Amino acid sequence: MPDSIPWDDYRRDWPHTAEGIVWLQHAGITPLCRRVMNVGREAMEWFATRPSQAYPVLWSRAHEGCREALAAFLGTTADRLAIVKNTSQGIIFVAESVPWRPHDNIVTLAGEYPANRLPWRSAARFGASVRVVEPDAAGRFPLDRIAAATDHDTRVVAVSWVQYLNGYRLDLAGLREICERHGAYLVADVVQGVGAVPLDLRLCDAAACGGHKWICGTEGAGFLYLSERLQAELVPFNVSWHSVAEDLSVPGKEIATEDGVPALKPGAERFEEGTPNLWGNLMLAEAARMLGEIGVANIQQRHRELQDHLVAKLVPRGYRVTSSLAPDERAGILCFRHPEHDPSALVRRLREAGIVCIRRGDSVRVAGHFYNNAEDMDRVAEALP
């Protein structure tokens, strides 16, 4: 990892660190850093004082500008991305837009967060059945278990790339091979990975992500990636004035009654049905630029170093790590437990010491980010019994 990355400078940009708070809940939500927050604040100030001048520029930045910033960060093209409110909305758009056929099935995983569970249950009303793959005793999902549930009637394999319960990271390349073998689409909830681990979007047919966790944006702004082959098959149900190729906002156009639905926009932008979260999109774009300048591979290495530092403190004291530490299975989440202490009590004890984390399952889940440091990990260890 380059020695030139000014980790302490980035840390100072997060106001809560000056208050003595150790935030280890990035798998839930990120507090805003000044750099990202100021972009939204300055845009609001400009619009408040110079609305006629500001709004057209801000609108363009929040649409094309945000999509282009995300495309550069994610290593894809802007036409493959739609800006959405959150992970849930992105998955809903896919689940509701697949033209389901009789006997289709959806393969998904046990313990999925509701954002990647309920949309597929809802899609079952179109005739598709849902098959749920159980984890092994360590909370992992070996590929052979997923392959055993997949057949030629499988239309979608829907997984979370990184499991929110324990941080287990699935092998997307292996999943892609299974999907290609059976002609299925791979749809991934990637919100627990993007910004913490490098992602090759070409492995996915769809990837949905909110910007308020590891990307360091804010709630209400995220993205949906669509492969060319899946987008060609989807039939959007959320069509509105911003979905179509013709600009229906031009004065005079909006009062004309169209005959049927006009041609949709050619790219994933067709899923952006109306007015956006303008401020959130601007902040999402800036957050993506910030992570891009650091490099997600460097962030991944930073996470591993901090996690290893904490593990070395906890294991000799009887704590058991319940996350995988295998290099190709770990991400930004680290979970642990102690046989003699209730995890909820441990979380309360940490909060009393100014350390914010959460209980997931039978474990304490800590999810720091690149601006955290070894001293933060030391505070965790010192606060635990």
C-alpha positions in Angstrom: 0.0 0.0 0.0 1.4 3.4 -0.9 3.0 5.2 2.0 1.9 8.5 0.5 -1.8 8.1 1.3 -2.6 10.7 4.0 -4.8 8.6 6.1 -4.7 11.1 9.0 -5.8 14.0 6.7 -8.8 12.0 5.6 -9.6 11.2 9.2 -9.7 14.9 10.1 -12.4 15.4 7.5 -14.8 13.3 9.6 -16.1 15.7 12.3 -17.2 12.9 14.7 -13.6 11.8 15.2 -12.8 15.2 16.9 -15.6 14.3 19.4 -13.9 11.1 20.4 -16.4 8.9 18.7 -15.2 5.7 17.1 -17.7 4.9 14.4 -17.7 1.2 13.5 -21.1 1.1 11.8 -20.2 1.8 8.2 -22.0 -1.4 7.3 -25.2 0.4 8.5 -24.6 4.1 7.6 -21.7 6.4 7.2 -21.5 9.8 9.0 -20.8 12.4 6.4 -17.3 13.8 5.9 -16.9 17.5 5.3 -15.7 17.1 1.7 -18.9 15.3 0.7 -21.2 17.3 3.0 -19.8 20.6 1.6 -20.7 19.7 -2.0 -24.4 19.4 -1.0 -24.2 22.5 1.2 -22.6 24.6 -1.5 -25.1 23.4 -4.1 -28.1 24.3 -1.9 -26.6 27.8 -1.1 -26.1 28.4 -4.8 -29.6 27.4 -5.7 -31.0 29.4 -2.8 -29.3 32.6 -4.0 -29.1 32.2 -7.8 -31.9 29.7 -8.6 -32.2 30.5 -12.4 -28.4 30.2 -12.9 -27.8 27.3 -10.6 -30.6 24.8 -11.2 -29.9 23.8 -14.8 -26.2 23.3 -14.0 -27.0 21.3 -10.8 -29.6 19.2 -12.6 -26.9 18.2 -15.2 -24.3 17.5 -12.5 -26.9 15.4 -10.6 -27.7 13.3 -13.7 -25.0 13.0 -16.3 -22.3 14.2 -13.9 -23.1 11.7 -11.2 -23.5 8.8 -13.6 -20.1 9.6 -15.2 -18.4 9.9 -11.8 -19.8 6.6 -10.7 -18.8 5.0 -14.0 -15.2 6.2 -13.6 -15.1 4.9 -10.1 -16.7 1.5 -10.9 -14.9 0.9 -14.1 -17.9 0.8 -16.4 -19.8 3.1 -18.8 -22.4 5.6 -17.8 -25.1 4.0 -20.1 -25.0 0.9 -17.9 -25.9 2.9 -14.8 -29.2 4.2 -13.4 -29.2 6.5 -10.3 -31.6 5.1 -7.8 -32.6 5.9 -4.2 -31.2 2.8 -2.6 -30.4 -0.9 -2.9 -34.0 -1.8 -2.4 -35.2 0.3 -5.3 -32.6 -1.1 -7.6 -33.5 -4.7 -6.8 -37.2 -4.0 -7.1 -36.7 -2.5 -10.6 -35.1 -5.7 -11.7 -37.5 -8.1 -9.9 -40.5 -6.4 -11.2 -39.2 -5.9 -14.8 -38.1 -9.4 -15.6 -40.8 -11.0 -18.0 -41.3 -14.1 -15.9 -42.2 -17.4 -17.5 -44.0 -20.4 -16.2 -41.8 -22.7 -14.1 -39.1 -20.0 -13.6 -37.3 -20.2 -10.3 -35.2 -17.7 -8.3 -32.2 -19.0 -6.3 -31.3 -16.9 -3.3 -29.6 -17.3 0.1 -30.8 -17.8 3.6 -30.3 -14.8 5.9 -30.4 -12.3 3.1 -31.3 -8.7 4.3 -34.9 -7.9 3.4 -33.8 -5.6 0.7 -32.7 -8.6 -1.3 -35.3 -11.0 -0.1 -38.8 -9.4 -0.2 -38.6 -8.2 -3.9 -38.0 -11.8 -5.0 -40.9 -13.0 -2.8 -43.1 -10.4 -4.4 -42.0 -11.5 -7.9 -43.2 -15.0 -7.1 -46.7 -13.7 -7.7 -45.9 -13.8 -11.4 -45.4 -17.5 -11.2 -41.7 -17.9 -10.2 -40.8 -20.0 -7.3 -38.0 -19.1 -4.7 -35.3 -21.6 -3.7 -33.3 -20.7 -0.6 -29.8 -22.0 -0.1 -28.6 -22.6 3.5 -25.1 -21.8 4.7 -22.6 -24.2 6.1 -21.8 -24.3 9.8 -19.4 -21.4 9.4 -21.9 -19.2 7.8 -20.3 -19.6 4.3 -22.1 -20.3 1.1 -19.9 -22.8 -0.9 -20.5 -22.7 -4.6 -21.5 -26.3 -4.8 -24.5 -25.6 -2.6 -25.7 -22.8 -4.9 -25.0 -24.9 -8.0 -27.1 -27.8 -6.6 -30.1 -25.5 -6.3 -29.7 -24.1 -9.8 -31.1 -25.7 -13.0 -32.3 -24.8 -16.4 -35.5 -23.3 -15.0 -33.4 -20.8 -12.9 -34.0 -17.3 -14.2 -32.2 -15.3 -11.5 -29.5 -16.1 -8.9 -30.0 -13.3 -6.4 -27.3 -12.9 -3.7 -25.6 -10.3 -1.5 -22.0 -10.1 -2.6 -21.0 -9.5 1.0 -23.2 -10.9 3.7 -24.3 -8.3 6.2 -24.5 -10.8 9.1 -20.9 -11.9 9.1 -19.0 -10.1 6.2 -18.6 -13.3 4.2 -17.8 -12.4 0.6 -19.1 -14.6 -2.2 -17.1 -15.7 -5.2 -18.8 -13.7 -8.0 -16.7 -15.2 -10.7 -17.7 -18.7 -9.6 -21.4 -17.7 -9.4 -21.2 -16.2 -12.9 -20.0 -19.5 -14.2 -22.9 -21.3 -12.6 -25.3 -18.8 -14.1 -23.9 -19.0 -17.6 -24.1 -22.8 -17.4 -27.9 -22.6 -16.9 -28.7 -19.4 -18.8 -29.6 -17.5 -15.5 -28.9 -13.9 -14.6 -26.7 -13.0 -11.7 -28.3 -10.2 -9.6 -26.2 -8.9 -6.7 -26.8 -6.7 -3.8 -23.4 -5.1 -3.6 -24.0 -2.4 -0.9 -21.8 -4.2 1.7 -18.9 -4.4 -0.7 -18.6 -1.4 -3.0 -16.1 1.1 -1.5 -14.5 -1.6 0.7 -13.5 -4.2 -1.9 -12.7 -3.9 -5.6 -15.6 -5.1 -7.7 -15.6 -6.3 -11.3 -19.1 -5.3 -12.4 -18.8 -7.4 -15.6 -19.4 -10.5 -13.5 -22.9 -9.3 -12.7 -26.0 -8.9 -14.8 -27.4 -6.4 -12.2 -25.8 -4.8 -9.2 -27.7 -2.6 -6.8 -26.1 -0.4 -4.2 -27.0 2.5 -1.9 -24.4 5.2 -1.4 -24.8 5.6 2.3 -22.5 2.8 3.6 -19.0 2.1 2.3 -19.1 4.7 -0.6 -19.5 7.4 2.0 -22.4 9.3 0.4 -25.7 9.9 1.9 -29.1 8.2 2.1 -31.4 8.4 -0.9 -28.7 8.2 -3.6 -27.3 5.0 -5.1 -26.9 3.1 -8.4 -28.2 0.2 -10.4 -25.9 -1.4 -12.8 -27.4 -3.4 -15.7 -25.5 -5.6 -18.2 -26.4 -5.2 -21.8 -28.0 -8.7 -22.1 -30.2 -8.2 -19.0 -31.3 -4.7 -19.9 -32.4 -5.8 -23.3 -34.8 -8.2 -21.7 -36.2 -6.1 -18.9 -39.6 -4.4 -19.4 -39.6 -1.4 -17.0 -42.8 -1.0 -15.0 -41.8 2.4 -13.5 -42.0 4.4 -16.8 -42.5 8.1 -16.5 -41.5 11.4 -18.1 -37.8 11.0 -17.5 -37.7 7.4 -18.7 -38.3 8.3 -22.3 -36.0 9.5 -25.0 -38.1 12.6 -25.9 -37.8 15.5 -23.5 -41.4 15.9 -22.3 -40.4 18.7 -19.9 -40.1 21.2 -22.7 -43.0 23.8 -22.4 -45.8 22.7 -24.6 -44.7 19.0 -24.8 -46.0 18.3 -21.3 -49.6 19.1 -22.3 -49.5 16.9 -25.5 -51.1 13.5 -25.0 -48.9 10.8 -26.4 -50.3 7.8 -28.3 -48.9 4.9 -26.2 -45.6 5.0 -24.5 -42.8 6.9 -26.3 -39.5 5.2 -27.0 -37.5 4.7 -23.8 -34.0 6.0 -23.3 -31.4 3.6 -24.7 -29.4 3.0 -21.6 -30.1 2.1 -17.9 -31.2 5.7 -17.5 -34.7 4.6 -18.6 -35.1 3.5 -14.9 -34.7 7.0 -13.7 -38.4 7.9 -13.8 -38.6 11.4 -12.5 -37.0 14.2 -10.4 -33.9 13.0 -8.6 -32.4 13.4 -5.2 -30.3 16.2 -6.6 -28.3 17.0 -3.5 -27.8 13.4 -2.7 -26.6 12.6 -6.2 -24.1 15.5 -6.1 -22.7 14.2 -2.8 -22.6 10.6 -4.1 -20.5 11.7 -7.1 -18.1 13.5 -4.8 -17.8 10.5 -2.5 -17.0 8.3 -5.5 -14.3 10.7 -6.6 -12.8 10.6 -3.1 -12.7 6.8 -3.0 -11.4 6.7 -6.5 -8.4 8.9 -5.7 -7.5 6.7 -2.7 -8.0 3.4 -4.6 -10.4 0.7 -3.4 -7.5 -1.9 -3.4 -5.7 0.4 -0.9 -8.8 0.7 1.2 -9.2 -3.1 1.2 -5.7 -3.5 2.5 -6.2 -0.8 5.1 -9.3 -2.7 6.4 -7.3 -5.9 6.6 -4.5 -4.3 8.6 -7.0 -2.7 11.1 -9.0 -6.0 11.4 -5.8 -8.0 12.0 -4.7 -5.5 14.6 -8.0 -6.0 16.5 -8.1 -9.8 16.1 -4.6 -10.0 17.6 -5.9 -8.2 20.6 -9.1 -10.2 21.1 -8.2 -13.8 20.4 -5.8 -14.2 23.3 -8.6 -13.0 25.6 -11.1 -15.7 24.6 -12.9 -14.0 21.8 -13.8 -16.0 18.7 -13.9 -14.4 15.2 -17.0 -15.4 13.4 -16.1 -13.8 10.1 -13.9 -15.5 7.6 -10.4 -14.2 7.5 -9.5 -15.9 4.2 -8.2 -13.3 1.8 -10.8 -14.0 -0.9 -13.8 -14.2 1.6 -13.3 -11.2 3.8 -14.5 -7.6 3.3 -15.0 -4.6 5.6 -17.0 -6.4 8.2 -15.5 -8.2 11.2 -17.7 -10.1 13.6 -16.7 -11.7 16.9 -18.2 -13.2 20.1 -17.3 -14.4 23.5 -18.7 -17.6 25.1 -19.3 -15.9 28.4 -20.7 -12.6 27.3 -24.0 -11.7 25.6 -23.3 -9.8 22.4 -25.9 -7.1 23.2 -24.2 -6.4 26.5 -20.9 -6.1 24.7 -22.4 -3.6 22.2 -23.8 -1.6 25.1 -20.4 -1.6 26.9 -18.7 -0.4 23.7 -21.2 2.4 23.2 -20.6 3.6 26.8 -17.0 4.0 25.8 -17.9 6.0 22.7 -17.6 3.1 20.2 -20.5 2.6 17.9 -21.2 -0.9 16.5 -24.1 -3.3 16.4 -25.1 -6.9 17.2 -25.8 -9.2 14.3 -26.8 -12.8 15.0 -24.8 -14.1 17.9 -21.9 -11.7 17.3 -20.7 -8.1 17.6 -20.3 -6.6 14.2 -17.6 -3.9 13.7 -17.3 -2.1 10.4 -14.7 0.6 10.4 -13.4 2.4 7.3 -10.2 3.6 5.9 -10.0 6.7 8.1 -10.1 4.6 11.3 -6.7 3.8 12.8 -5.0 1.3 15.2 -5.8 3.5 18.2 -9.5 3.0 17.4 -9.0 -0.7 17.5 -7.1 -0.5 20.7 -10.0 1.4 22.3 -12.3 -1.5 21.2 -10.1 -4.0 22.9 -9.6 -2.0 26.0 -13.4 -1.4 26.4 -14.3 -5.1 26.2 -14.3 -7.4 29.2 
